[in-house]
Amino acid sequence: MSGRVGDERGQVSVMVIGFFLVLLMVTALVVNASAAYLGQRRIADLADGAALAAAEGVERSALYGATGDRAPLDPDVARPAVADYLRTTEAERTVRALRWDVRGRGDAVTVRLEGRVRLPLTPPGWARGASIAAEATVELRID
């Protein structure tokens, strides 16, 4: 007679299945976090490029006639430059549901981009995508 109180056969199988499920969930979390990070970096790069394009849209007469240490930037002039930049970089193909806005405060222009990134591994109950956003501000300093 052995000292066992009950039959323990199959206990290791349950533990192996549990560890396997935990491993799958951790893998999904790491893969999805990586996809979200890469998507956020992509939209941040686009926002930086769009802000630089907005600075290129400054009128030369405003630049040469500027007084002080900063040139005035007009958001109404910057909007077409940002739209053109986003069109030439095909931003809407790389960022889903892309929305953008240009705001100004006289001597600076801020470009804000928002979009969604698709998560590659979506277990039941998880969202299929994540919202991402980035903002870049540009000022023209005169030295």
Secondary structure, 3 states (H helix, E strand, C coil): CCCCCCCCCCHHHHHHHHHHHHHHHHHHHHHHHHHHHHHHHHHHHHHHHHHHHHHHCCCHHHHHCCCCCEECCCHHHHHHHHHHHHHHCCHHHHCEEEEEEEEECCCEEEEEEEEEEECCCCCCCCCCEEEEEEEEEEEEECC
